[in-house]
Amino acid sequence: MSGDELVAVYDETGEVTGTATRAQVRALGLWHAAGVVLVRSPDGSQAYVHLRAPGKDVFPSTYDCWAGGVVAAGETPAECAARELAEELGVRGVTPVPLFTLVYDKPPIRCHNFAFEVRWDGPFVHQPEEVVDGRWLPLEELRRWAEDPACRFVPDGRLGILEWFRRRDA
């Protein structure tokens, strides 16, 4: 998504209030939303973790376990999640299952992350502008990465996977 594409603008409660360009959302710190997808192995024991490209507009060259992106104008979070999963990782033909919504409010980034999950055994086709590399990671290793503040992990992705583990272990 380029800086001049229209994205949905949300309010702090998670309701759509209008549209703005991606560049305006970033520059003004506007509330927006993302559809993010955790890709787990068919047996559920591993998650796919990828390294974000150095040219990303936020959190470049960091690891993430969520494929996803900003909700476009007129798009639902579920539609966004499926679109981003196909664009970033080449995963098609699966329906993301809703998990929870996590608010990330660290200006200038103020986002409602609508989290989803899929099970997939590959193959993966990385979008070069978005993803440099990726691999399966056992869930307990992923937890260690997320709990380690020294790990170069996407901040909102870190919060999201820690919430996922909290809910799983509850």
N, C-alpha and C positions, 0 to 999 in steps of 0.2 A: 504494500500500500504506500503510495507516494504522499508527500506532504500536502498536495493540493486535493487529495481525495476527501470526500465528505464522510465524516464519522458521526455516530450518534453521540449526542451530549446527554449526560444523565445528571440528576441532582444527587445530593448526599444520601438520599433514601433509596436510590436505585431505580428511580423512575426516569424514563426518557423525557427530556424537555426540549430537544431541538437538534440541530446539526451544526457542525463547524468543520473547517478543514483540519486534517491531522496536524498541520503546522500550528494552527491556532490553539488546538487542544494542548499541544506541547508547550508553546510559548506562554500561554495564559494560565496553565495549570488547571484546566477545566476538568470537571468530573466526566469520566467516560467509562466504558466497559470493555471487557475482553472475554472471549470464549477460549478456555484453556483445557487441554486434554492430556490426561495421564495415560500413556500407552503401556499396558502390562502384558507380559507373556501369557500364552493360553492357560498355563497352570497357575498364574497369578504370583509367581515367586520372584519375578524380576520386573523392572521398569526400564523403559528406554530413556536414556539420558543423552542429550546432545550439547554440543558446544556452539554457541551463537557466533555468528560472523562478526568480524571486527567493524564492519560498516553499519551495524544496527544503530538506530537512533537512541535507544535506551538499553542499558546494560550490555554493551558489546563485549565480546570475548569472554563471556561467562557461561557456566554450565546451567542447564535447565532440564527438568524432567517433564515439563508441560509444553506441548506444542500448542501454539495459540497466537492470538493477535487481537487487535482492536475491532470492536463491533462497528461495521459500516452503517451509514445512514440507511434506514429501512430494513435492516437485517436483525434477526433475533440472535441472542447469544448462542443458541443451539445451531443455527445456520452458520454462524461465524466459526464455531468450534469445528464443524465438519469441513468447512472451506479451508481453514487454516491447517487442519490435519492433512488434507490432501495436498495443499500447496507446499508446506514445509517438509513433510516426511513421505509424501506419496502414498499415504494410507487412504484407500477408498473402499467403499462397499461395506462399511461398518457404521452403525449408528451410535454416536456417543451417548452414554448414559449419564444423566445429571447426578452430581454429587452434592455440591453445596456452593454457596456464594461467599467469597472472602473479600472484605474491603481492604484495600491498600491505600492508605492516606499518608503519604510522605511527600508533600509538595516539593517540586511541581507535579509529581505523579499522584493523581487521585483517581483510583480505578476500582470498579466492582468486577472482580474476577469470578466469572461463572465457570465453575469447575465441572468437568466431565471425565469419563473414563471409557476406554475401549480395551478389548483383548485382541492381540494381533501377533502373528508369528512371522511376519515379514512378507515380502521384502520391503526395505525402506529405500526411498529415493529422495535424497536431500536436495532442497532448493539452495543452490550455491550462494545466493544473496542473503540467505537467512541462517543456514546451518553449515558449519565447517566439517563436523564429524559427529559420530554418535555410536553408542554401544549399549548393550543390555547391562544392567547393574542389579545384583541381588538386592532385595528390599532392605535388608539390614545394613548393607553397605551404603545404600542411598540415605538411610536414616543417619548414619555416621557423617556423611557429607553434609547433610542439612543441619545437623547439630554443631558442626565445626565452623565457627565464625571465620576461620582463616581460609576456608574453601571458597573459591571464586564461583559462587552460586548466585543466580539471579535472586535479588532480595524478595520480590513478591512470590517467586516460585518456591523459595525456601519456606516462607510463611505458609504457603499453600500445602506443601507436602508435609510439613510438621502438623498442620491441621488434619490432613488426611490420616496420618499415623495416629493422632490423638483420637479421632473418631473410630478408626479401625480397632484400636486397643481398648476402647471404652466398654 
